[in-house]
Amino acid sequence: MTGRSSAAAGLPLAVGLALWGGLLAAAPFLAGALAVTQHEGDALHLADLVLRMAEKGQMPHRDFMTPLGIAGLWPIAAFVQAGLGLGHAFLAAQAAVAVVLFLPILRAAQSRLPGGLAWIFGAYVLGMVLALIHGETQPLFSVSMHYNRWAWAMAYVAVVLAVLEPLGPRRPRLDGALIGVLMAGLGLVKVTYVVALAPALVVALLARRDLRTLGVAVLSGLLVLAAVTALLGPGFWGGYLRDLLTVAGSTTRAAPGDSLAAVLAAPKHVAATLVALMTVIFLRQSGRGAEGLALLWLVPAFAYVTYQNFGNDPQWLVLVGLIALALRPERRVDNGLGWPLREALLATGVAALALATGPMVNLVTSPLRHAFAETEAMVPLLSARPQDADLRVLAPRVYRAQQRLAADGPGQPFAAYATRGESAATPGRPAVLNGETLPACELLKGYDAWFETVAADLLRAGHARSRVLVADLFSSLWLFGPFEPVRGAAPWYYGGTPGIEAADHVLVPLCPTGETRRDEIVKAIAEAGWQLIEEHRTATYILLRPERL
């Protein structure tokens, strides 16, 4: 097929995917605001990160602590700086990322996948970028873990380009440049994907003896990293590494879901693992040794990324299904058991797509469902910021305060059983602050009620413009009143005492959103040689002034 006829054949795919992507990008704007019906705490976290960058000129890893890469935050911050409210800025950022990734997605689909498989690939990858839910099967809306969706989209393109032979002439410079840039982009979104996938992609290219593509990929990736270094300075990488190591060593960072072993072998995951391994076997038996070897390396990589992502959705299943269907032998080939491998790969491909159906449909339909969201009946998440009233949530989820209070604490009816209920898997007794044992309590719902109450109390006590470090999972108080964000703090607490040096006050909640996080930061502050002097107390919190011992 000539280049001209190949381009003509790919034109319907390009137009179709452009229309599909445009529909998914535009549909959410019809609701008039961004609706969040799940994971409001994650939305607060994202708002803290983005608004620090957009309004305060702060940079991740330098001015605040986060393990998330700058590329997952900067597009949203750029649209906030352009004048959009946070909700519409998020939607616009997703559309912009889809535009940037459109040509790489099209290249992977056209050059590696035949017929309808190219359409499924392109439609699903664009759907991941533009979705308004992280996965699973609940038809809700959430901004939580948007960076995982963007990362999976980039990973899909890089894996297909590296593992599958082109259907037409090789273009090693183009494909290598795309793989390298995408892998560098993954490192700037969430480094877990690079650590897991890079070895498998190197194996894939070596197995295909595509050394030129590998060389170009390495060079282009390094050029991207060099450009980032020139733009942000070499200290950016040191800060990034420091934040990643802090998170890796955190004692209170619970696994986001199932254990790694469970992701591979638990009842709800074992079918996906078996389908992937059977695909590896059938590929190798059908003469696709290079692709089978690459997929064998990818299986543990996929499992590790899945383990790291909340919900533990095996988002890789669609990719495995498409690879299995694309690599079926054109003529009959039987294995040693007499099984026809064309039909065997059809079975594993269809099985993979079937197992992925629930999350896949939830992802790609979420922007269309959002067009009909009744956002006028919802309330702003950031109630003190009218400019960001386009980020809206369900009132009962942020104003109906619900707490979980341990019934085996001192003076409680089941205090005699407290020690018997302890184990290595449960947190220890609450921290002691200035000789006072803090309550064993946790706020489950009602984040806005909590922040608004505390902000009003602090204003009445004369602490406007103060830099208040909240000893809790979130440190978003500055978004609910005239306070300053604490430089160096962690919008999502992982460990240590980030921000203590720049804080005017430390606010210790009596019933925090994360009890173990509150207790750890109180202990860490004491161990770091700080004294906390009480200045103000309410039924909700204790306000203290930090001083070096």
C-alpha positions as CSV (number, residue, x, y, z in Angstrom):
1,M,0.0,0.0,0.0
2,T,1.5,3.4,-1.0
3,G,1.8,6.2,1.4
4,R,-1.0,8.1,-0.3
5,S,-3.5,5.2,-0.3
6,S,-2.5,4.4,3.3
7,A,-3.3,8.0,4.3
8,A,-6.6,7.8,2.5
9,A,-7.5,4.5,4.2
10,G,-6.7,6.1,7.6
11,L,-8.8,9.2,6.9
12,P,-12.1,7.8,8.1
13,L,-10.4,6.7,11.4
14,A,-8.9,10.1,11.9
15,V,-12.1,11.9,11.3
16,G,-14.1,9.4,13.4
17,L,-11.8,9.6,16.4
18,A,-11.7,13.4,16.1
19,L,-15.5,13.6,16.2
20,W,-15.6,11.1,19.1
21,G,-13.0,13.0,21.1
22,G,-14.7,16.3,20.4
23,L,-18.0,14.9,21.6
24,L,-16.5,13.6,24.9
25,A,-14.6,16.8,25.4
26,A,-17.6,19.1,24.8
27,A,-20.4,17.2,26.5
28,P,-19.4,17.8,30.1
29,F,-19.5,21.6,29.6
30,L,-23.2,21.4,28.9
31,A,-23.9,20.8,32.6
32,G,-22.6,24.4,33.3
33,A,-20.3,23.2,36.1
34,L,-18.2,20.2,37.0
35,A,-20.1,17.8,39.2
36,V,-18.3,15.7,41.8
37,T,-20.4,13.0,43.4
38,Q,-17.6,10.9,44.9
39,H,-14.2,11.4,46.5
40,E,-14.6,15.0,47.6
41,G,-11.5,14.8,49.7
42,D,-9.5,14.0,46.5
43,A,-11.1,17.1,44.9
44,L,-9.9,19.2,47.8
45,H,-6.5,17.8,47.4
46,L,-6.4,18.6,43.7
47,A,-7.7,22.1,44.4
48,D,-5.0,22.7,46.9
49,L,-2.3,21.5,44.5
50,V,-3.5,23.4,41.5
51,L,-4.4,26.7,43.2
52,R,-1.0,26.9,44.9
53,M,0.5,26.8,41.5
54,A,-2.0,29.0,39.7
55,E,-2.4,31.7,42.3
56,K,0.6,31.6,44.6
57,G,3.2,30.8,42.0
58,Q,4.3,27.7,43.9
59,M,6.0,24.7,42.4
60,P,5.6,21.1,43.3
61,H,8.6,19.5,45.1
62,R,10.0,22.9,45.8
63,D,7.2,24.8,47.6
64,F,5.0,21.9,48.6
65,M,5.4,18.2,49.0
66,T,3.6,15.8,46.6
67,P,4.6,12.5,44.9
68,L,2.5,13.5,41.9
69,G,4.3,14.8,38.8
70,I,4.0,18.4,37.5
71,A,2.5,17.3,34.2
72,G,-0.6,16.0,35.9
73,L,-1.2,19.5,37.5
74,W,0.2,22.1,35.2
75,P,-2.5,21.9,32.4
76,I,-5.2,22.6,35.0
77,A,-3.3,25.4,36.6
78,A,-2.7,27.0,33.2
79,F,-6.4,27.2,32.6
80,V,-7.0,28.6,36.0
81,Q,-4.4,31.3,35.3
82,A,-6.3,32.0,32.0
83,G,-9.3,32.9,34.0
84,L,-11.4,29.8,34.2
85,G,-13.0,28.5,37.4
86,L,-11.4,25.3,38.8
87,G,-14.2,23.1,37.5
88,H,-14.1,24.3,33.9
89,A,-10.3,24.5,34.0
90,F,-10.3,20.8,34.8
91,L,-12.5,20.0,31.8
92,A,-10.5,22.3,29.5
93,A,-7.2,20.6,30.7
94,Q,-8.6,17.2,29.9
95,A,-9.5,18.4,26.4
96,A,-6.1,19.9,25.9
97,V,-4.4,16.6,26.9
98,A,-6.6,14.8,24.4
99,V,-5.5,17.2,21.7
100,V,-1.9,16.7,22.5
101,L,-2.2,12.9,22.5
102,F,-4.5,12.7,19.5
103,L,-1.8,12.2,16.8
104,P,0.2,9.7,18.8
105,I,-3.1,7.7,19.5
106,L,-3.9,7.9,15.8
107,R,-0.4,6.8,14.8
108,A,-0.6,3.7,17.1
109,A,-4.1,2.8,16.0
110,Q,-3.4,3.2,12.2
111,S,0.0,1.6,12.1
112,R,-0.4,-1.3,14.5
113,L,-4.1,-2.5,14.6
114,P,-6.3,-3.7,11.8
115,G,-9.8,-2.7,11.0
116,G,-12.2,-2.4,13.9
117,L,-9.5,-2.9,16.5
118,A,-8.0,0.4,15.6
119,W,-11.3,2.1,16.2
120,I,-11.7,0.4,19.6
121,F,-8.2,1.3,20.6
122,G,-8.5,5.0,19.6
123,A,-12.0,5.4,21.1
124,Y,-11.0,3.8,24.4
125,V,-7.8,5.7,24.9
126,L,-9.5,9.0,24.1
127,G,-12.2,7.9,26.6
128,M,-9.6,7.4,29.3
129,V,-8.2,10.9,28.9
130,L,-11.6,12.6,28.9
131,A,-13.4,10.4,31.5
132,L,-14.9,11.9,34.6
133,I,-14.5,8.8,36.8
134,H,-11.4,6.8,37.8
135,G,-12.9,3.5,36.8
136,E,-14.8,0.8,38.7
137,T,-18.5,0.4,37.9
138,Q,-20.4,3.0,40.0
139,P,-21.9,5.6,37.5
140,L,-20.6,8.6,39.5
141,F,-18.4,11.6,38.8
142,S,-15.0,12.2,40.3
143,V,-11.8,14.1,39.6
144,S,-9.9,11.6,41.7
145,M,-6.8,10.1,40.2
146,H,-7.2,11.8,36.8
147,Y,-3.4,11.5,36.4
148,N,-3.8,7.7,36.4
149,R,-6.2,7.9,33.4
150,W,-3.8,10.2,31.5
151,A,-0.9,7.9,32.3
152,W,-2.8,4.8,31.2
153,A,-3.6,6.6,27.9
154,M,0.1,7.4,27.3
155,A,1.1,3.8,28.3
156,Y,-1.4,2.3,25.9
157,V,0.2,4.2,23.0
158,A,3.8,3.5,24.0
159,V,3.1,-0.3,24.6
160,V,1.4,-0.7,21.2
161,L,4.1,1.1,19.4
162,A,6.8,-1.0,21.1
163,V,5.3,-4.4,21.2
164,L,3.5,-4.7,17.8
165,E,5.2,-4.7,14.4
166,P,3.9,-2.0,12.0
167,L,1.3,-3.1,9.5
168,G,3.2,-1.1,6.9
169,P,6.7,0.2,6.5
170,R,8.7,0.9,9.7
171,R,9.1,4.5,10.8
172,P,11.7,4.1,13.6
173,R,12.4,7.8,14.0
174,L,8.7,8.7,14.4
175,D,7.8,5.7,16.6
176,G,11.0,6.0,18.7
177,A,10.4,9.7,19.2
178,L,6.8,9.0,20.3
179,I,7.8,6.2,22.7
180,G,10.5,8.3,24.3
181,V,8.4,11.4,24.7
182,L,5.5,9.4,26.1
183,M,7.7,7.6,28.6
184,A,9.2,11.0,29.7
185,G,5.7,12.3,30.0
186,L,4.8,9.4,32.2
187,G,7.7,10.2,34.5
188,L,6.3,13.7,34.8
189,V,2.8,12.5,35.5
190,K,3.3,9.5,37.8
191,V,6.7,7.8,37.9
192,T,5.3,4.4,38.9
193,Y,4.4,3.8,35.3
194,V,7.9,4.4,34.0
195,V,9.5,2.2,36.7
196,A,7.1,-0.7,35.9
197,L,6.8,-0.4,32.1
198,A,10.2,0.8,30.8
199,P,12.0,-2.6,31.3
200,A,9.2,-4.4,29.4
201,L,9.3,-1.9,26.5
202,V,13.1,-2.3,26.2
203,V,12.6,-6.1,26.1
204,A,9.9,-5.7,23.5
205,L,12.1,-3.6,21.1
206,L,15.1,-5.8,21.6
207,A,13.0,-8.9,20.9
208,R,11.8,-7.3,17.7
209,R,15.4,-6.3,16.9
210,D,14.2,-2.7,16.5
211,L,17.4,-1.1,17.8
212,R,16.9,2.1,15.8
213,T,13.5,2.7,17.4
214,L,15.0,1.9,20.8
215,G,17.9,4.3,20.3
216,V,15.6,7.1,19.2
217,A,13.3,6.5,22.1
218,V,16.1,6.8,24.6
219,L,17.4,9.9,23.0
220,S,14.1,11.6,22.7
221,G,13.2,10.8,26.3
222,L,16.5,12.2,27.5
223,L,15.9,15.4,25.4
224,V,12.6,15.9,27.1
225,L,14.1,15.5,30.5
226,A,16.9,17.9,29.6
227,A,14.4,20.5,28.5
228,V,12.5,20.1,31.8
229,T,15.8,20.5,33.7
230,A,16.6,23.7,31.7
231,L,13.2,25.1,32.4
232,L,12.8,24.1,36.1
233,G,16.4,23.7,37.2
234,P,18.3,20.6,38.4
235,G,16.9,21.0,41.9
236,F,13.5,20.0,40.5
237,W,14.6,16.4,40.2
238,G,16.1,16.3,43.7
239,G,12.9,17.6,45.2
240,Y,10.9,15.1,43.1
241,L,13.0,12.2,44.3
242,R,12.9,13.4,47.9
243,D,9.1,13.5,47.8
244,L,8.9,10.0,46.2
245,L,11.2,8.6,48.9
246,T,9.2,10.2,51.7
247,V,6.0,8.6,50.4
248,A,7.8,5.2,49.9
249,G,8.9,5.3,53.5
250,S,5.7,6.5,55.0
251,T,4.4,4.4,57.9
252,T,0.8,5.6,57.5
253,R,0.4,5.4,53.8
254,A,-1.8,2.4,53.6
255,A,-2.0,0.3,50.4
256,P,-4.5,1.9,48.1
257,G,-6.4,-1.3,47.9
258,D,-5.5,-5.0,47.6
259,S,-2.0,-6.3,48.2
260,L,0.3,-7.0,45.2
261,A,-0.2,-10.7,45.7
262,A,-4.0,-10.2,45.8
263,V,-3.9,-8.1,42.6
264,L,-2.4,-11.2,40.9
265,A,-4.2,-14.0,42.6
266,A,-7.2,-12.9,44.6
267,P,-10.6,-14.3,43.4
268,K,-11.7,-11.1,41.8
269,H,-8.4,-10.6,40.0
270,V,-7.3,-14.2,39.1
271,A,-9.3,-14.4,35.9
272,A,-7.6,-11.4,34.5
273,T,-4.2,-12.8,35.4
274,L,-5.0,-16.1,33.8
275,V,-6.3,-14.5,30.6
276,A,-3.0,-12.5,30.3
277,L,-0.8,-15.6,30.9
278,M,-2.8,-17.7,28.5
279,T,-2.4,-15.0,25.9
280,V,1.4,-15.1,26.5
281,I,1.4,-18.9,26.0
282,F,-0.8,-18.9,22.9
283,L,1.3,-16.1,21.3
284,R,4.5,-18.0,21.8
285,Q,2.9,-21.2,20.5
286,S,1.7,-19.4,17.4
287,G,5.2,-18.2,16.5
288,R,4.8,-14.7,18.0
289,G,7.8,-15.2,20.4
290,A,8.8,-11.6,20.5
291,E,5.3,-10.3,21.3
292,G,4.8,-13.2,23.8
293,L,8.0,-12.4,25.6
294,A,7.1,-8.7,25.8
295,L,3.7,-9.4,27.1
296,L,5.2,-11.8,29.7
297,W,7.3,-8.9,31.0
298,L,4.2,-6.6,30.9
299,V,2.0,-8.8,33.1
300,P,3.9,-8.1,36.4
301,A,4.3,-4.4,35.2
302,F,0.6,-4.1,34.8
303,A,0.0,-5.8,38.1
304,Y,2.3,-3.4,39.9
305,V,0.7,-0.3,38.4
306,T,-2.8,-1.7,39.3
307,Y,-1.7,-2.4,42.8
308,Q,-0.5,1.3,43.1
309,N,-3.8,2.7,41.9
310,F,-6.9,3.0,44.1
311,G,-9.7,0.7,43.1
312,N,-7.3,-1.9,41.6
313,D,-9.0,-1.8,38.3
314,P,-7.1,-3.8,35.7
315,Q,-7.2,-1.1,33.1
316,W,-4.7,-3.0,31.0
317,L,-7.2,-5.7,30.1
318,V,-8.5,-3.8,27.0
319,L,-4.9,-3.5,25.8
320,V,-4.2,-7.3,26.3
321,G,-7.5,-8.1,24.5
322,L,-6.6,-6.0,21.5
323,I,-3.1,-7.4,21.3
324,A,-4.5,-11.0,21.4
325,L,-7.0,-10.2,18.6
326,A,-4.5,-8.4,16.5
327,L,-1.9,-11.2,16.6
328,R,-4.2,-14.1,15.6
329,P,-2.5,-16.3,13.0
330,E,-3.9,-15.7,9.5
331,R,-4.0,-19.4,8.8
332,R,-4.7,-22.4,11.0
333,V,-1.9,-23.2,13.5
334,D,-2.4,-25.8,16.2
335,N,-0.5,-26.2,19.4
336,G,0.8,-29.5,20.9
337,L,-2.7,-30.2,22.3
338,G,-4.3,-29.8,18.9
339,W,-5.9,-26.5,19.8
340,P,-6.4,-24.0,16.9
341,L,-4.4,-21.0,18.1
342,R,-6.3,-18.5,16.0
343,E,-9.5,-19.5,17.9
344,A,-7.6,-19.7,21.2
345,L,-6.3,-16.1,20.8
346,L,-9.8,-15.0,19.8
347,A,-11.1,-16.6,23.1
348,T,-8.5,-14.8,25.3
349,G,-9.0,-11.5,23.5
350,V,-12.7,-11.6,23.9
351,A,-12.4,-12.8,27.5
352,A,-10.1,-9.8,28.3
353,L,-12.5,-7.4,26.8
354,A,-15.4,-9.0,28.6
355,L,-13.7,-8.7,31.9
356,A,-12.9,-5.1,31.2
357,T,-16.5,-4.2,30.1
358,G,-17.8,-2.7,33.4
359,P,-15.0,-0.1,34.1
360,M,-14.5,0.5,30.3
361,V,-18.1,1.5,29.8
362,N,-18.1,3.6,33.0
363,L,-15.1,5.5,31.8
364,V,-16.1,6.2,28.2
365,T,-19.7,7.1,29.0
366,S,-19.0,9.4,32.0
367,P,-18.5,12.6,29.9
368,L,-21.8,11.9,28.1
369,R,-23.7,11.3,31.4
370,H,-22.2,14.4,32.8
371,A,-23.9,16.5,30.2
372,F,-27.2,15.8,32.0
373,A,-25.9,16.3,35.5
374,E,-28.1,18.7,37.5
375,T,-25.4,20.9,38.9
376,E,-27.8,23.7,39.9
377,A,-29.1,21.5,42.7
378,M,-25.5,21.0,44.0
379,V,-23.3,23.3,46.1
380,P,-19.8,24.7,45.5
381,L,-17.0,22.6,47.1
382,L,-14.9,25.7,47.7
383,S,-17.6,27.8,49.4
384,A,-15.4,30.7,50.2
385,R,-14.2,31.1,46.6
386,P,-17.0,32.4,44.3
387,Q,-14.6,32.3,41.3
388,D,-14.5,28.5,41.7
389,A,-18.2,27.9,42.2
390,D,-18.2,25.8,39.0
391,L,-16.8,22.9,41.0
392,R,-19.9,21.5,42.6
393,V,-20.7,18.7,45.0
394,L,-23.7,17.1,46.7
395,A,-24.6,19.1,49.8
396,P,-25.3,16.0,52.1
397,R,-21.8,14.7,51.3
398,V,-20.0,17.8,52.5
399,Y,-22.3,19.3,55.1
400,R,-23.8,16.3,56.9
401,A,-21.0,15.7,59.4
402,Q,-20.4,12.1,60.4
403,Q,-17.8,11.0,62.8
404,R,-16.4,7.6,63.9
405,L,-15.6,7.5,67.6
406,A,-13.8,4.5,69.1
407,A,-15.9,2.9,71.8
408,D,-13.0,1.3,73.5
409,G,-11.1,4.4,74.6
410,P,-10.7,5.6,78.2
411,G,-14.0,6.0,79.9
412,Q,-15.8,4.3,77.0
413,P,-18.0,1.2,77.7
414,F,-15.6,-1.2,75.9
415,A,-12.3,0.2,77.3
416,A,-11.4,-3.2,78.8
417,Y,-11.1,-4.7,75.4
418,A,-8.8,-2.0,73.9
419,T,-5.6,-3.9,74.1
420,R,-7.2,-7.2,72.9
421,G,-8.4,-5.4,69.8
422,E,-4.9,-4.2,68.8
423,S,-2.9,-5.9,66.1
424,A,-0.1,-5.2,63.7
425,A,-2.7,-4.2,61.1
426,T,-4.5,-1.7,63.4
427,P,-3.1,1.7,64.5
428,G,-1.8,2.1,68.0
429,R,-3.3,4.3,70.7
430,P,-3.9,8.0,69.8
431,A,-1.0,10.5,70.2
432,V,-0.4,12.5,73.3
433,L,-0.2,16.3,72.9
434,N,1.2,18.2,75.8
435,G,0.3,15.4,78.2
436,E,-3.3,15.1,76.8
437,T,-4.4,11.9,74.9
438,L,-6.1,13.0,71.7
439,P,-9.5,11.5,71.0
440,A,-9.7,8.3,68.9
441,C,-12.1,9.9,66.4
442,E,-12.3,10.4,62.7
443,L,-14.5,12.6,60.4
444,L,-16.0,10.5,57.7
445,K,-18.2,13.1,55.9
446,G,-18.8,16.8,56.1
447,Y,-15.5,18.3,55.0
448,D,-17.0,21.7,54.2
449,A,-18.9,21.8,57.5
450,W,-15.5,21.2,59.3
451,F,-13.4,23.6,57.3
452,E,-16.1,26.4,57.4
453,T,-16.5,26.0,61.1
454,V,-12.8,26.1,61.8
455,A,-12.2,29.0,59.4
456,A,-15.0,31.1,61.1
457,D,-13.5,30.3,64.6
458,L,-10.0,31.4,63.6
459,L,-11.3,34.6,62.1
460,R,-13.2,35.4,65.3
461,A,-10.0,34.7,67.2
462,G,-8.0,37.2,65.1
463,H,-5.9,34.8,63.0
464,A,-6.7,36.2,59.5
465,R,-3.7,36.0,57.1
466,S,-2.1,33.4,59.4
467,R,-0.2,30.4,58.0
468,V,-1.9,27.5,59.7
469,L,-0.5,24.0,59.4
470,V,-3.3,21.5,59.9
471,A,-2.2,18.3,61.5
472,D,-4.3,16.1,59.4
473,L,-4.6,14.3,56.0
474,F,-5.6,17.5,54.3
475,S,-4.2,21.0,54.8
476,S,-6.7,22.9,52.7
477,L,-7.8,25.4,55.3
478,W,-6.5,28.3,53.3
479,L,-9.1,27.6,50.6
480,F,-11.9,28.4,53.1
481,G,-10.9,31.7,54.4
482,P,-8.4,34.6,54.3
483,F,-5.4,32.4,55.3
484,E,-2.1,31.8,53.6
485,P,-1.0,28.3,52.4
486,V,2.0,27.1,54.4
487,R,5.0,26.9,52.1
488,G,6.6,23.5,52.2
489,A,3.5,21.8,53.5
490,A,1.9,18.7,52.0
491,P,-1.6,19.1,50.6
492,W,-1.9,15.4,51.3
493,Y,0.1,14.2,54.3
494,Y,2.5,11.3,53.9
495,G,4.9,11.7,56.7
496,G,7.5,13.9,58.5
497,T,7.0,17.5,59.4
498,P,6.6,19.3,56.0
499,G,5.9,23.0,56.4
500,I,6.5,23.3,60.2
501,E,9.3,25.9,59.7
502,A,7.0,28.2,57.8
503,A,3.9,27.8,59.9
504,D,2.6,30.5,62.3
505,H,0.3,28.0,64.0
506,V,-0.3,24.3,64.1
507,L,-4.0,23.3,64.3
508,V,-4.6,19.9,65.7
509,P,-8.2,18.6,65.0
510,L,-9.9,16.7,67.8
511,C,-11.7,14.6,65.2
512,P,-9.6,14.7,62.0
513,T,-10.3,13.4,58.5
514,G,-7.3,11.0,59.0
515,E,-6.7,10.0,62.6
516,T,-3.4,8.1,62.0
517,R,-2.1,11.1,60.0
518,R,-2.9,13.5,62.8
519,D,-1.2,11.3,65.3
520,E,1.8,10.8,63.2
521,I,2.4,14.5,62.5
522,V,2.0,15.3,66.2
523,K,4.6,12.7,67.1
524,A,6.9,13.8,64.3
525,I,6.8,17.4,65.4
526,A,7.8,16.5,68.9
527,E,10.5,14.2,67.7
528,A,11.9,16.9,65.4
529,G,12.5,19.1,68.4
530,W,9.5,21.4,68.3
531,Q,7.4,22.6,71.2
532,L,3.7,23.3,70.6
533,I,2.3,26.0,72.9
534,E,-1.5,26.1,73.1
535,E,-3.1,29.4,72.2
536,H,-6.7,28.6,71.5
537,R,-9.1,25.7,71.9
538,T,-12.6,24.9,70.7
539,A,-14.7,21.8,70.7
540,T,-13.3,21.1,67.2
541,Y,-9.6,21.8,67.4
542,I,-6.6,23.0,69.4
543,L,-4.5,25.8,68.0
544,L,-0.9,25.9,69.0
545,R,2.2,28.0,68.3
546,P,5.3,26.0,67.2
547,E,8.6,26.9,68.8
548,R,12.0,25.3,68.6
549,L,13.2,23.7,71.8
